Amino acid sequence: MMLCACLAENTIEKCMEKASKIDTRMIEHRIDYLDDIGPLDKLYQVIKQPVVSTIRPKWEGGRYTGSENSRLDIIKKAIDAECAAVDIELSTPKENRDAAVKYAKRKSALVILSRHVTYGTPSLPELIGLTDMMREQGADIGKLVTTANTLEDCNTIMELQKHSMTMEFPLVSFAMGKIGLLTRVSSLKYGAPFTYVSFGEETAPGQVNAFVMRMLMEEMI
């Protein structure tokens, strides 16, 4: 069971310094936190762990505010810098999403298609429909994150994760917020290939730091 620490700094130099201290088995590089993109290959060459490159647009809860065509160019730069996987939002305009998926496949980078629901947790059939779409659009791994307003929302996420395990589709699913905390652990129990943790500043509501997550895993899994 793997932990993926989020690397979110505003310069390449700070990223390099922080990455040298991270001891999780994977690192997600949040490119949208950078003031200037800079030499991604320089950064990825010094990171020992596999890197998931993410440039999250503001409309999906991230910080990137540029055009979609410019974002596609940055995604390609991250792939050329030999990231292990690239996170592409399912809601990305189809032409750009298809181009990013095709480029990643050609360069042998894993494709993570993601969807983040910030207002609550849709019904289980709706969530299953989204994961089916991820598979159809070329995802090697799906990422489906909701927001927990009730404990029933947490149950829905756990049922989704169980369903994906049955379907043999690698899925990382959990619910953001304090109520959804334990879904970040239970997802691992029900087949998620990894889960996200913070190593410093959290990049999502309710994100757990690596030290606390390891303690929770010892107790629950």
Backbone bond lengths (Angstrom), bond angles and torsions (degrees), N, CA, C in turn:
res aa  C-N    CA-C-N  psi(-1)  N-CA   C-N-CA  omega(-1)  CA-C   N-CA-C  phi
1 M - - - 1.460 - - 1.523 109.24 -
2 M 1.314 116.14 125.68 1.448 119.64 -171.02 1.523 112.06 -109.48
3 L 1.320 114.33 148.10 1.451 122.20 172.20 1.518 108.12 -108.00
4 C 1.329 115.06 139.15 1.459 121.77 178.71 1.523 107.69 -118.42
5 A 1.325 116.76 109.48 1.462 121.38 -178.42 1.519 110.39 -83.80
6 C 1.317 116.13 139.78 1.464 121.34 -179.25 1.527 110.39 -88.55
7 L 1.304 115.11 124.97 1.464 122.88 179.21 1.518 107.23 -103.60
8 A 1.322 116.62 108.70 1.470 120.94 -172.89 1.531 109.38 -134.88
9 E 1.312 115.58 86.64 1.468 122.01 178.10 1.524 108.82 -124.65
10 N 1.329 116.54 163.12 1.469 118.55 -174.15 1.525 114.53 -93.45
11 T 1.346 118.25 -3.14 1.460 120.55 174.70 1.535 109.46 -137.23
12 I 1.315 115.52 156.18 1.462 120.83 177.15 1.521 110.39 -61.46
13 E 1.336 116.69 -39.75 1.469 121.22 -178.86 1.527 111.06 -61.77
14 K 1.331 117.13 -43.67 1.461 120.53 178.21 1.525 110.75 -66.59
15 C 1.318 116.14 -36.50 1.468 119.83 176.74 1.522 110.79 -61.81
16 M 1.321 116.66 -43.33 1.457 120.93 -179.88 1.521 110.86 -62.40
17 E 1.328 115.90 -42.17 1.463 120.12 179.65 1.521 111.18 -65.27
18 K 1.343 117.07 -45.84 1.462 120.98 -179.43 1.532 110.79 -66.71
19 A 1.325 117.29 -42.17 1.466 120.91 -177.37 1.517 112.02 -59.62
20 S 1.315 116.81 -33.15 1.469 120.47 -178.57 1.528 112.16 -66.23
21 K 1.331 116.70 -16.41 1.466 121.13 -178.17 1.523 112.60 -101.07
22 I 1.317 117.36 -12.84 1.462 121.16 -176.20 1.527 110.37 -79.49
23 D 1.345 116.50 130.37 1.465 120.38 -176.07 1.527 113.53 -114.95
24 T 1.329 117.31 12.76 1.463 119.12 176.18 1.529 109.50 -76.14
25 R 1.341 116.20 166.96 1.467 120.06 -174.94 1.522 113.47 -80.72
26 M 1.343 116.81 -14.10 1.461 121.50 176.82 1.519 108.68 -139.85
27 I 1.333 115.45 157.86 1.464 121.06 176.10 1.524 108.91 -132.43
28 E 1.323 116.13 130.93 1.458 120.23 170.14 1.519 108.05 -97.47
29 H 1.319 116.55 121.66 1.461 120.26 176.63 1.519 109.27 -94.30
30 R 1.328 116.52 114.15 1.452 122.01 178.13 1.529 109.17 -85.94
31 I 1.316 114.99 89.51 1.457 121.78 -177.15 1.523 110.98 -61.64
32 D 1.338 116.74 -29.29 1.463 119.72 -177.51 1.529 113.10 -67.48
33 Y 1.320 118.43 -9.86 1.462 121.82 176.16 1.533 112.20 -85.32
34 L 1.317 117.99 -13.40 1.460 121.18 -178.16 1.526 111.02 -73.86
35 D 1.342 115.67 139.08 1.464 120.28 173.16 1.527 110.31 -70.03
36 D 1.318 115.78 -40.88 1.465 123.37 174.30 1.518 107.30 -133.38
37 I 1.331 116.46 141.20 1.464 119.74 -174.07 1.524 111.66 -61.05
38 G 1.323 118.61 -50.40 1.464 121.04 177.30 1.517 113.15 68.29
39 P 1.334 115.90 -173.12 1.475 121.45 -176.20 1.531 112.68 -78.72
40 L 1.317 116.55 93.24 1.467 120.17 -179.52 1.518 111.64 -63.78
41 D 1.339 116.51 -33.81 1.467 118.88 -179.82 1.521 111.16 -63.47
42 K 1.305 117.32 -35.99 1.470 121.49 177.52 1.519 110.65 -61.29
43 L 1.327 116.02 -41.51 1.467 120.89 179.17 1.514 111.46 -69.56
44 Y 1.323 117.45 -48.35 1.461 120.63 -173.94 1.523 112.06 -68.85
45 Q 1.315 117.27 -25.24 1.461 120.27 178.41 1.526 112.15 -68.46
46 V 1.328 117.52 -26.99 1.470 119.87 -177.57 1.526 112.15 -96.08
47 I 1.326 117.51 -9.51 1.459 120.55 176.90 1.530 108.79 -85.57
48 K 1.307 116.68 124.55 1.459 121.21 -175.75 1.534 112.06 -78.17
49 Q 1.324 116.50 -31.08 1.462 120.74 -176.69 1.531 111.17 -82.92
50 P 1.335 116.63 159.66 1.465 119.94 170.82 1.528 110.09 -59.64
51 V 1.336 116.16 139.75 1.467 121.35 -177.07 1.529 110.58 -110.42
52 V 1.326 115.39 131.01 1.457 122.13 169.60 1.528 106.85 -99.46
53 S 1.315 117.42 118.38 1.461 121.32 -179.29 1.525 110.33 -93.34
54 T 1.324 115.56 128.81 1.458 121.44 -178.31 1.522 109.33 -134.36
55 I 1.317 116.89 130.42 1.460 120.95 171.64 1.523 106.91 -125.22
56 R 1.331 114.57 84.99 1.463 121.46 -169.73 1.538 110.46 -77.90
57 P 1.330 117.42 121.89 1.467 120.01 178.56 1.529 111.28 -73.29
58 K 1.314 114.94 158.22 1.465 119.80 -178.69 1.514 111.24 -60.48
59 W 1.343 116.95 -33.57 1.469 119.03 -177.97 1.526 113.07 -70.20
60 E 1.339 117.00 -8.00 1.472 120.07 176.27 1.523 110.46 -118.26
61 G 1.332 116.63 17.87 1.463 120.85 175.82 1.507 115.31 97.77
62 G 1.351 117.50 3.46 1.458 120.36 -179.77 1.519 112.71 -96.86
63 R 1.341 115.73 -156.65 1.464 120.13 -175.09 1.519 113.45 -117.99
64 Y 1.325 117.71 -6.77 1.459 119.79 -177.08 1.531 109.88 -74.56
65 T 1.350 115.70 130.02 1.464 120.53 -177.32 1.531 112.59 -122.43
66 G 1.320 117.59 6.52 1.458 120.67 -179.41 1.521 112.33 -79.25
67 S 1.325 115.16 -172.40 1.464 120.80 -178.81 1.528 110.93 -75.86
68 E 1.317 115.73 160.46 1.462 120.35 178.69 1.528 111.67 -68.86
69 N 1.315 117.66 -33.80 1.466 119.76 177.90 1.528 110.88 -66.63
70 S 1.332 116.78 -39.54 1.471 120.18 176.70 1.528 110.34 -66.37
71 R 1.322 115.91 -37.22 1.474 119.55 178.78 1.522 110.51 -65.66
72 L 1.317 117.36 -38.40 1.461 120.55 176.21 1.523 110.77 -61.41
73 D 1.315 117.12 -40.47 1.465 120.46 177.77 1.523 111.12 -62.21
74 I 1.333 116.83 -38.97 1.466 120.56 179.75 1.524 110.60 -69.54
75 I 1.332 116.28 -39.25 1.473 119.97 175.81 1.527 110.11 -58.10
76 K 1.315 116.75 -43.69 1.463 120.92 178.95 1.524 111.16 -64.54
77 K 1.329 117.18 -37.43 1.471 120.46 177.94 1.530 110.52 -63.54
78 A 1.329 116.08 -39.71 1.463 119.74 178.81 1.526 110.62 -65.58
79 I 1.318 116.65 -39.93 1.467 120.72 177.89 1.525 110.24 -65.71
80 D 1.335 117.02 -42.44 1.465 121.17 177.68 1.524 111.25 -63.69
81 A 1.339 116.63 -27.76 1.473 121.14 177.90 1.522 111.43 -79.49
82 E 1.342 116.08 2.62 1.463 124.25 173.89 1.529 113.35 71.60
83 C 1.340 115.38 44.78 1.455 117.47 167.45 1.526 108.02 -66.81
84 A 1.326 116.50 154.20 1.466 120.00 -179.64 1.520 111.11 -76.85
85 A 1.333 116.49 -31.59 1.461 121.44 -178.39 1.518 108.79 -150.61
86 V 1.328 114.94 155.85 1.460 120.57 177.23 1.519 108.82 -127.70
87 D 1.333 115.65 134.46 1.456 122.38 179.16 1.523 108.32 -93.21
88 I 1.330 116.22 121.13 1.466 121.94 -179.76 1.527 107.89 -123.86
89 E 1.304 117.42 126.18 1.456 121.65 -178.54 1.526 110.70 -66.99
90 L 1.313 115.64 134.66 1.467 120.71 178.75 1.528 110.55 -60.30
91 S 1.327 116.90 -30.34 1.467 121.48 -178.00 1.525 113.27 -83.72
92 T 1.319 118.16 3.28 1.456 121.23 174.81 1.530 109.11 -58.96
93 P 1.336 118.10 139.27 1.472 119.16 176.99 1.526 111.03 -46.97
94 K 1.330 116.34 134.40 1.463 122.28 -169.41 1.526 113.68 -50.97
95 E 1.314 117.44 -46.05 1.460 119.96 -177.03 1.522 111.11 -60.65
96 N 1.328 116.50 -43.33 1.460 120.70 179.79 1.524 111.61 -71.24
97 R 1.340 115.92 -40.26 1.461 119.50 178.80 1.517 110.93 -62.23
98 D 1.319 116.72 -46.13 1.463 120.28 179.83 1.525 111.46 -62.63
99 A 1.332 116.29 -39.00 1.467 120.11 179.33 1.527 111.14 -65.86
100 A 1.334 116.30 -40.23 1.466 120.18 179.54 1.523 111.38 -66.79
101 V 1.345 115.97 -42.98 1.467 120.36 179.13 1.528 110.04 -63.16
102 K 1.319 117.05 -45.31 1.461 121.52 -179.58 1.525 111.56 -61.55
103 Y 1.327 116.30 -41.72 1.471 120.61 -179.41 1.527 110.64 -66.86
104 A 1.334 116.12 -41.66 1.466 120.22 178.73 1.520 111.28 -62.59
105 K 1.319 116.84 -44.51 1.466 120.94 -179.97 1.529 110.54 -62.21
106 R 1.341 115.19 -40.52 1.471 119.13 -178.87 1.525 111.55 -65.79
107 K 1.331 115.81 -30.48 1.461 120.69 -177.83 1.533 112.11 -97.91
108 S 1.325 116.69 7.68 1.476 122.72 177.42 1.524 113.86 64.30
109 A 1.333 116.34 32.54 1.464 120.63 172.24 1.526 108.37 -97.66
110 L 1.316 117.04 139.34 1.458 120.82 177.72 1.524 109.87 -68.22
111 V 1.325 115.81 145.70 1.458 121.84 179.91 1.528 109.42 -106.28
112 I 1.331 115.84 120.90 1.457 122.08 171.30 1.520 106.97 -106.66
113 L 1.325 116.79 114.58 1.458 120.20 174.20 1.527 107.96 -96.64
114 S 1.320 115.71 128.89 1.462 119.59 -170.48 1.521 113.01 -125.72
115 R 1.310 114.41 154.88 1.463 122.02 174.28 1.522 107.71 -143.24
116 H 1.327 116.71 130.34 1.456 122.58 -179.07 1.529 108.80 -121.06
117 V 1.320 116.17 120.40 1.464 121.98 -179.50 1.527 107.52 -107.56
118 T 1.320 116.65 111.87 1.469 120.55 -171.99 1.521 114.05 -93.79
119 Y 1.341 118.15 -9.20 1.458 119.74 -174.75 1.524 113.40 -97.02
120 G 1.322 118.08 -16.38 1.456 120.65 -176.67 1.519 110.25 166.69
121 T 1.311 116.61 -153.80 1.462 121.98 -179.58 1.526 109.69 -127.02
122 P 1.329 118.52 114.09 1.471 121.43 177.75 1.531 110.51 -63.29
123 S 1.318 115.49 171.95 1.463 120.98 179.60 1.526 110.12 -67.01
124 L 1.331 115.21 159.37 1.457 120.11 179.59 1.532 112.38 -57.68
125 P 1.341 119.48 -45.13 1.478 118.96 177.83 1.533 112.44 -59.06
126 E 1.333 116.89 -38.01 1.463 119.59 177.98 1.528 111.09 -64.31
127 L 1.316 116.50 -42.74 1.462 120.93 -179.12 1.528 111.14 -66.82
128 I 1.312 116.21 -40.60 1.470 119.95 177.14 1.521 109.60 -62.16
129 G 1.339 116.35 -39.41 1.461 120.23 177.20 1.525 111.84 -59.90
130 L 1.323 117.08 -38.28 1.469 120.94 178.34 1.531 111.28 -67.28
131 T 1.330 116.52 -41.30 1.467 118.48 179.22 1.528 110.92 -67.89
132 D 1.331 116.98 -35.31 1.473 120.07 175.32 1.530 110.02 -61.45
133 M 1.328 116.27 -40.87 1.456 120.93 179.36 1.534 110.29 -64.49
134 M 1.322 116.45 -39.51 1.470 120.34 178.65 1.525 110.91 -59.55
135 R 1.308 115.23 -45.00 1.471 119.60 179.19 1.527 110.76 -63.06
136 E 1.328 115.32 -43.79 1.467 119.80 -178.22 1.520 112.44 -64.73
137 Q 1.338 116.66 -29.78 1.460 121.16 -177.14 1.529 112.96 -90.32
138 G 1.329 117.60 6.67 1.460 120.36 172.12 1.512 117.12 101.85
139 A 1.327 117.75 15.78 1.469 119.76 -179.78 1.520 111.62 -69.92
140 D 1.325 115.84 133.34 1.463 121.14 167.61 1.522 109.52 -81.49
141 I 1.333 114.59 -32.71 1.468 123.21 178.54 1.521 107.57 -139.14
142 G 1.316 116.62 140.64 1.452 120.51 174.44 1.517 110.13 -103.72
143 K 1.321 115.56 150.52 1.467 120.79 173.56 1.525 107.06 -132.73
144 L 1.328 116.51 117.80 1.454 120.66 -178.31 1.519 108.59 -130.16
145 V 1.322 115.22 111.42 1.462 121.92 -174.87 1.515 109.65 -118.92
146 T 1.328 116.35 131.06 1.456 121.22 177.96 1.527 109.14 -120.45
147 T 1.306 115.80 -172.83 1.467 121.68 175.93 1.521 108.31 -119.77
148 A 1.314 116.43 128.77 1.463 120.56 -178.47 1.528 110.69 -90.43
149 N 1.337 115.74 119.61 1.461 121.30 173.48 1.525 111.53 -104.63
150 T 1.348 115.75 -19.73 1.464 121.80 179.35 1.525 108.89 -140.96
151 L 1.319 115.97 166.26 1.465 120.42 175.99 1.524 110.84 -65.82
152 E 1.332 117.17 -29.45 1.459 120.46 177.66 1.528 110.98 -62.53
153 D 1.335 116.51 -32.92 1.470 120.27 175.06 1.525 110.61 -60.58
154 C 1.315 116.06 -39.40 1.469 120.54 178.82 1.526 110.51 -65.25
155 N 1.330 116.62 -41.16 1.463 120.41 177.90 1.526 110.86 -61.78
156 T 1.334 116.03 -39.18 1.464 120.40 179.48 1.531 110.41 -61.78
157 I 1.319 116.65 -42.70 1.470 120.63 179.65 1.524 110.82 -64.79
158 M 1.326 116.75 -40.87 1.464 119.08 179.43 1.534 110.88 -65.51
159 E 1.333 117.18 -38.44 1.463 120.03 177.27 1.531 111.10 -65.78
160 L 1.326 116.14 -36.61 1.468 120.24 176.88 1.522 110.50 -63.11
161 Q 1.330 116.17 -43.77 1.458 120.16 -178.80 1.530 110.65 -65.24
162 K 1.327 116.63 -39.53 1.466 120.76 177.18 1.532 110.35 -63.44
163 H 1.334 116.39 -42.14 1.462 120.66 179.34 1.524 110.50 -60.65
164 S 1.304 117.12 -44.51 1.463 120.64 -178.97 1.521 111.38 -65.51
165 M 1.330 116.60 -34.62 1.459 120.12 176.44 1.528 109.68 -64.35
166 T 1.325 116.46 -41.59 1.465 121.05 177.41 1.524 111.37 -62.57
167 M 1.328 116.24 -37.81 1.458 122.12 -179.01 1.533 112.63 -81.66
168 E 1.332 115.52 -4.43 1.473 122.60 -179.51 1.535 111.90 59.11
169 F 1.334 114.52 38.54 1.455 121.06 175.37 1.526 107.96 -110.22
170 P 1.336 117.89 116.33 1.467 120.33 -179.72 1.533 110.76 -62.21
171 L 1.307 115.99 117.01 1.464 121.07 -177.00 1.519 110.57 -133.60
172 V 1.328 115.01 134.99 1.461 121.73 170.97 1.520 106.00 -107.01
173 S 1.324 117.33 109.95 1.465 120.37 179.96 1.524 109.51 -133.03
174 F 1.314 114.84 139.84 1.459 120.86 175.95 1.522 107.80 -163.45
175 A 1.318 115.59 171.07 1.457 121.23 179.50 1.522 109.43 -112.49
176 M 1.322 115.74 133.13 1.461 120.84 177.26 1.518 110.73 -76.66
177 G 1.327 115.20 165.11 1.455 121.38 179.02 1.517 112.12 94.98
178 K 1.324 115.94 166.53 1.467 120.88 -177.42 1.527 112.17 -62.27
179 I 1.330 116.35 -40.49 1.473 119.45 -178.48 1.521 110.45 -62.96
180 G 1.334 116.92 -32.91 1.463 120.73 -176.29 1.509 115.48 -87.08
181 L 1.328 116.90 5.41 1.469 121.32 -174.59 1.524 113.51 -48.21
182 L 1.316 117.16 -50.69 1.463 120.13 -172.80 1.529 112.72 -71.43
183 T 1.346 117.72 -17.17 1.466 118.43 176.90 1.522 111.04 -67.52
184 R 1.320 116.97 -22.16 1.466 120.38 177.18 1.527 110.48 -68.01
185 V 1.333 115.70 -26.79 1.469 120.37 177.58 1.528 110.27 -90.49
186 S 1.331 116.18 -45.13 1.468 119.79 -176.44 1.527 111.84 -62.35
187 S 1.326 117.38 -27.99 1.468 119.44 178.69 1.524 110.62 -60.20
188 L 1.309 116.76 -36.06 1.467 120.54 178.00 1.526 110.47 -67.07
189 K 1.311 115.45 -38.44 1.467 119.96 179.92 1.518 111.33 -62.99
190 Y 1.338 116.48 -31.64 1.455 121.22 -176.20 1.530 113.09 -108.32
191 G 1.315 115.33 34.38 1.453 119.01 165.17 1.513 119.08 102.80
192 A 1.332 119.26 -1.27 1.461 119.31 178.12 1.533 109.84 -63.14
193 P 1.335 118.42 134.53 1.463 120.08 -178.97 1.524 113.41 -67.70
194 F 1.317 116.68 -24.15 1.467 121.76 177.42 1.520 108.21 -166.53
195 T 1.320 117.05 171.72 1.449 121.85 172.27 1.516 109.17 -138.78
196 Y 1.318 116.17 160.67 1.454 121.68 -173.97 1.527 111.31 -94.94
197 V 1.328 115.16 140.00 1.456 121.55 177.04 1.527 108.93 -135.06
198 S 1.319 115.42 162.00 1.462 119.57 176.86 1.525 109.65 -94.45
199 F 1.311 113.78 157.23 1.472 120.74 172.52 1.529 104.99 -139.42
200 G 1.349 113.17 70.82 1.456 120.05 -171.71 1.513 108.22 119.49
201 E 1.334 117.66 -126.77 1.463 122.20 -179.03 1.523 110.86 -67.50
202 E 1.348 116.64 132.90 1.462 119.36 176.33 1.520 109.67 -76.36
203 T 1.326 115.94 146.27 1.462 120.82 -179.40 1.528 111.83 -108.41
204 A 1.330 116.71 3.91 1.463 121.38 177.12 1.522 108.53 -154.16
205 P 1.337 118.02 148.78 1.464 120.98 179.86 1.526 111.91 -58.98
206 G 1.334 115.67 127.63 1.457 120.44 177.71 1.507 114.94 84.00
207 Q 1.330 117.35 4.58 1.465 119.54 179.79 1.527 109.80 -64.41
208 V 1.324 116.16 135.84 1.465 122.69 -174.93 1.515 109.00 -98.27
209 N 1.349 116.00 142.91 1.467 116.69 176.79 1.525 110.52 -76.51
210 A 1.314 115.65 162.30 1.466 121.50 -171.63 1.522 112.27 -59.94
211 F 1.335 117.24 -39.67 1.464 121.25 -177.76 1.529 110.90 -63.58
212 V 1.342 116.81 -47.36 1.466 120.94 -179.79 1.526 110.66 -65.49
213 M 1.336 116.41 -40.59 1.462 119.53 -179.53 1.527 111.27 -61.06
214 R 1.304 117.28 -40.94 1.469 119.58 179.39 1.525 110.95 -62.97
215 M 1.322 117.46 -37.88 1.461 120.21 177.54 1.525 110.59 -66.62
216 L 1.326 116.94 -42.38 1.462 120.20 178.95 1.528 111.62 -63.90
217 M 1.322 115.88 -38.46 1.465 119.73 178.85 1.524 111.13 -63.99
218 E 1.323 117.09 -38.58 1.470 120.14 179.20 1.521 111.27 -63.72
219 E 1.339 116.09 -33.53 1.467 121.08 -177.32 1.525 112.35 -81.96
220 M 1.346 116.53 -34.09 1.460 119.61 -168.13 1.527 115.07 -106.05
221 I 1.317 117.94 -21.18 1.466 119.05 -173.45 1.529 110.72 -114.83
